[in-house]
Amino acid sequence: MSRMVMQDVSDSVVSRPAPWFSRAVPYLPSIVILIAAMIYGTVSSPYFLNFTALLVNTGRYVEIGLLALALTVVIVNGDIDLSVASNLAVSAATMGLMVEGGVAVEIAALAALAVGVGLGAINAIFIVGLGLPSLVVTLATLALYRGLAQIMLGDNAVTAYPDEFVGADQVSVLGEAVRVPMPLVMFLGFAVLFSFLLTRTNFGLSCYLTGSNQKAALFSGIKTDRTRATAFLLAGLMAGAAAVMLTSRLGSTLSNVGLGLELLAITVVVLGGTDIFGGRGTILGTVIALFAVMAVRESLVISNVNGQVQDAVVGVILIVAIVVPIAVTRWKSRAATRRLR
């Protein structure tokens, strides 16, 4: 019976696609911001629209993108993970200490991934296992994990990484003629995998249904606890992957590595059309929003705008990305109510 109900629900969700213009609406804010930032950057400096430079600069945002991909899945489920950047710090610290102790960098990188998954599992135990709110738990583990990274490294910096590991963002997959950074290609590959996961698997369908109405999904036979826990494990895995990539780009590890990246990652997810309350969101929207945020920051950098103002602009974008969809939904609801009268 539960399979029949789930099939009926999935048919109603998947088999009747909305018109193309309706499906494009969630992407409009990020597309508008992307175009506006490109225009602003072009007016501010004749060097902004340098295709090679823009491609190379994407390497600085790949870590944010990796966190955002996993956060898309978490938020679609109706949860939140504020600890991903702190998880990244602990994973990077683990990798740094292992390399400093003489462990091969490949083994240390795998250990960073394992630590990321382990810290994600801790979140899942408290949130899914004990039924605690994800906002409260991950706010606590944000501080806990960041403090753990501080205990592990103190004020010391780990720089004993082999030369062949450092500088992955400077490696071009197409050679020097067309500089396409390897991290960008890796990010796009992960984006395709996550998109497939959300749109072409039972797990993805379970995420949408869980985020839309967890009780109804549970009564339909969906293992909502397993779905939510898997999302937190994916967030941990991506935090570990981002730690490896960021360490390679910087060539060093400090306890404050990745500080504040959770704000940028959440901004990217919400700006990309993912409903902060769950049930709706796409990986494509997240990818477009990442490039929009990148364009905003790069256009401000080239205009010599200081970092505090850049953070304020990102904060405004986050507020707008949350408020506008809610306002549009309420307007549509009121319009529908008026038509019924």
SVG drawing of the C-alpha trace seen along z (x, -y; Angstrom):
<svg xmlns="http://www.w3.org/2000/svg" viewBox="-17 -52 74 54">
<polyline fill="none" stroke="black" stroke-width="0.4" points="0.0,0.0 2.8,-2.4 4.4,-1.9 1.2,-2.7 0.8,-5.9 4.4,-6.9 3.9,-6.2 0.8,-8.4 2.6,-11.2 5.7,-10.9 3.4,-11.0 1.8,-14.2 5.2,-15.7 7.2,-14.5 4.8,-13.6 3.2,-17.0 5.9,-19.5 5.1,-23.2 5.5,-25.5 9.1,-26.5 8.6,-30.1 7.2,-28.9 10.2,-26.6 12.6,-29.5 11.1,-31.8 13.3,-30.6 16.4,-31.3 15.5,-34.9 16.9,-36.6 20.4,-35.0 20.3,-35.6 19.4,-39.3 22.2,-39.7 24.7,-37.9 23.9,-40.2 23.9,-43.3 27.2,-42.4 28.8,-41.8 27.6,-45.2 28.8,-46.9 32.2,-45.2 32.5,-46.0 31.8,-49.7 34.1,-49.8 37.1,-48.3 38.0,-47.5 39.9,-44.4 36.9,-42.8 35.5,-41.0 38.7,-39.0 37.5,-35.5 40.7,-33.8 40.9,-35.7 37.3,-35.0 37.8,-31.3 40.9,-31.3 39.2,-33.2 36.5,-30.6 39.0,-28.5 38.5,-30.7 34.8,-29.9 34.8,-26.1 34.9,-25.3 31.8,-27.4 30.2,-25.6 31.0,-22.2 29.4,-23.2 26.4,-24.7 25.8,-21.5 25.4,-19.4 23.5,-22.2 21.0,-22.2 20.1,-18.6 20.0,-19.3 17.7,-22.3 15.4,-20.6 14.8,-18.1 13.7,-21.0 16.9,-21.1 19.9,-23.4 23.6,-22.8 25.5,-25.8 28.5,-23.7 29.9,-22.9 32.7,-25.5 33.7,-24.5 33.6,-20.8 35.9,-21.9 38.4,-23.4 38.6,-20.2 39.0,-18.1 41.8,-20.4 43.4,-20.4 43.4,-16.6 45.0,-16.5 47.6,-19.0 48.6,-17.2 48.9,-13.9 51.0,-15.3 53.2,-17.1 53.6,-13.7 55.0,-12.1 51.8,-10.5 51.4,-10.5 49.2,-13.4 46.9,-10.9 46.2,-9.1 45.8,-12.4 43.3,-13.5 41.2,-10.4 41.3,-10.9 40.0,-14.4 37.0,-13.0 36.4,-10.4 36.5,-13.1 34.1,-15.2 31.6,-12.3 32.2,-11.5 31.3,-15.0 28.3,-15.0 27.2,-11.8 27.4,-13.5 25.0,-16.1 22.7,-13.4 22.7,-11.6 21.6,-14.6 19.1,-15.9 17.6,-12.7 18.3,-10.3 17.4,-12.5 14.9,-14.7 16.6,-18.0 16.2,-21.1 18.9,-21.2 19.3,-25.0 20.2,-24.6 22.4,-21.5 24.4,-22.8 24.8,-26.2 26.3,-24.4 28.5,-22.2 29.6,-25.3 31.3,-26.5 32.3,-23.0 34.1,-22.1 35.7,-25.5 37.0,-25.2 38.3,-21.7 40.2,-23.0 41.7,-25.7 42.8,-23.0 44.3,-20.8 46.4,-23.6 46.5,-26.4 48.1,-29.5 50.4,-27.3 50.2,-27.0 50.9,-23.7 52.8,-24.2 54.6,-20.9 52.6,-19.9 54.5,-18.4 54.8,-20.7 52.8,-18.4 49.8,-18.8 49.9,-22.6 48.3,-24.8 45.5,-22.6 43.6,-25.8 46.5,-26.7 46.3,-23.4 44.4,-23.8 42.7,-20.7 42.9,-22.0 46.5,-23.3 47.7,-26.8 45.8,-27.8 42.5,-27.7 42.9,-27.9 40.1,-25.9 41.0,-25.3 40.8,-21.7 38.7,-22.6 36.1,-24.2 35.8,-21.0 35.6,-19.0 32.9,-21.2 30.8,-20.9 31.3,-17.1 30.0,-17.1 27.1,-19.3 26.1,-16.8 26.2,-14.0 24.1,-15.9 21.6,-16.9 21.3,-13.2 20.9,-12.3 18.1,-14.8 16.2,-14.3 16.7,-10.8 16.8,-8.7 14.4,-7.6 16.6,-9.3 16.0,-12.6 12.3,-12.1 12.3,-11.3 14.2,-14.5 11.5,-16.6 8.6,-14.8 10.3,-14.9 10.9,-18.6 7.3,-19.3 5.6,-17.4 7.6,-15.1 4.6,-13.4 2.8,-12.7 6.1,-11.3 6.5,-9.1 2.9,-7.8 3.6,-7.2 6.3,-4.7 9.3,-6.9 12.1,-6.4 12.5,-10.1 15.0,-9.6 17.3,-7.7 16.9,-10.4 17.7,-13.3 20.7,-11.5 22.1,-10.7 21.9,-14.4 24.0,-15.4 26.5,-12.7 26.7,-14.2 27.3,-17.6 30.1,-16.2 31.6,-14.5 31.6,-17.8 33.1,-19.6 36.0,-17.1 36.4,-17.5 36.3,-21.3 39.0,-21.0 41.3,-19.1 40.7,-21.5 41.1,-24.6 44.3,-23.2 45.7,-22.6 44.9,-26.1 46.3,-27.8 49.3,-25.5 48.8,-25.9 46.3,-25.2 45.3,-27.4 42.6,-26.9 40.5,-29.7 40.5,-28.2 37.1,-28.5 35.8,-31.0 32.5,-32.4 32.0,-30.2 28.8,-28.8 27.1,-32.2 28.2,-32.3 27.2,-28.7 23.7,-29.3 23.4,-32.5 24.2,-30.6 21.6,-27.9 18.8,-30.3 19.6,-32.7 19.4,-29.7 15.8,-29.2 15.9,-26.5 13.1,-27.1 14.6,-27.7 11.7,-25.8 12.3,-22.8 10.5,-20.9 11.8,-22.9 15.2,-23.5 17.5,-22.5 21.3,-22.0 21.1,-24.1 19.8,-27.0 22.7,-26.6 25.3,-26.6 23.8,-29.7 23.7,-31.5 27.4,-30.5 28.5,-32.3 26.2,-35.3 27.8,-35.6 31.3,-35.2 30.5,-38.0 29.3,-40.3 32.4,-39.8 34.8,-40.0 33.2,-43.2 33.5,-44.7 37.1,-43.6 38.0,-45.2 36.4,-48.4 38.5,-48.3 35.6,-47.9 36.7,-46.6 35.8,-43.2 33.4,-44.5 31.3,-46.2 31.4,-43.0 30.1,-41.0 27.3,-43.6 26.3,-43.2 26.2,-39.4 24.1,-39.8 21.6,-42.1 21.5,-39.5 20.7,-36.8 17.9,-38.8 16.4,-39.6 16.8,-36.0 14.7,-34.9 12.1,-37.7 11.3,-38.0 10.1,-34.3 8.0,-34.5 6.4,-37.8 5.7,-36.3 4.1,-33.2 1.9,-35.3 0.9,-37.5 0.0,-34.5 -2.0,-33.0 -4.0,-36.3 -4.5,-36.6 -5.9,-33.0 -8.1,-33.7 -9.5,-36.8 -10.3,-34.8 -12.2,-32.2 -14.4,-34.9"/>
</svg>
